[in-house]
């Protein structure tokens, strides 16, 4: 288990400019990014025990984060 934050700019460094531009022009993309950041913060807080949670809930948060990341990548790749 890693407690390193998975920020989108770190996950997709070559796409940082595109992420920023799409957030400005595509409301759906902006919502996806905001939801990713919200879930990512929850995962990080669970990992660092700032907000402890059950292992099952943490696993579910990780799955949600992965699905959002995949969806964001698909939009970036389109």
C-alpha positions in Angstrom: 0.0 0.0 0.0 1.4 3.3 -1.0 0.5 6.5 0.7 1.8 8.7 -2.1 -0.9 11.0 -3.5 -1.9 10.1 -7.1 -2.5 13.6 -8.5 -3.5 13.7 -12.1 -0.6 15.9 -13.1 1.8 13.2 -11.7 -0.2 10.4 -13.3 -0.3 12.1 -16.7 2.5 14.6 -16.7 2.6 15.0 -20.5 -1.1 15.8 -20.5 -1.1 18.5 -17.7 -1.9 21.3 -20.2 -4.6 19.3 -21.9 -6.2 18.5 -18.5 -6.2 22.2 -17.6 -7.7 23.2 -21.0 -10.4 20.5 -20.9 -11.4 21.5 -17.4 -12.1 25.0 -18.8 -14.0 23.9 -21.9 -15.7 20.6 -20.9 -18.0 20.7 -17.9 -18.3 16.9 -17.8 -14.5 16.5 -17.8 -14.2 19.1 -15.1 -16.7 17.1 -12.9 -14.7 13.9 -13.6 -11.5 15.6 -12.5 -13.1 17.0 -9.4 -14.6 13.7 -8.5 -11.2 12.0 -9.0 -9.5 14.5 -6.7 -12.2 14.0 -4.0 -11.8 10.3 -4.1 -8.1 10.5 -4.3 -8.0 12.7 -1.2 -10.2 10.2 0.6 -7.8 7.3 -0.3 -4.8 9.3 0.8 -6.4 10.2 4.1 -7.3 6.6 4.7 -3.8 5.4 3.8 -2.2 7.9 6.2 -4.7 7.1 8.9 -5.9 10.7 9.1 -9.4 9.2 8.5 -9.1 5.5 9.2 -11.7 3.3 7.4 -12.3 -0.3 6.9 -10.2 -2.3 4.5 -13.2 -3.0 2.3 -14.2 0.7 2.1 -10.6 1.7 1.3 -10.5 -1.0 -1.5 -13.8 0.4 -2.9 -12.4 3.9 -2.9 -9.3 2.6 -4.8 -11.5 0.9 -7.4 -13.5 4.1 -7.8 -10.3 6.1 -8.2 -9.0 3.6 -10.8 -12.3 3.8 -12.8 -12.2 7.6 -12.8 -8.6 7.6 -13.8 -9.4 5.3 -16.7 -12.3 7.4 -17.8 -10.2 10.6 -17.7 -7.4 8.9 -19.7 -10.0 7.9 -22.4 -11.1 11.5 -22.6 -7.5 12.7 -22.8 -6.7 10.1 -25.5 -9.8 10.8 -27.7 
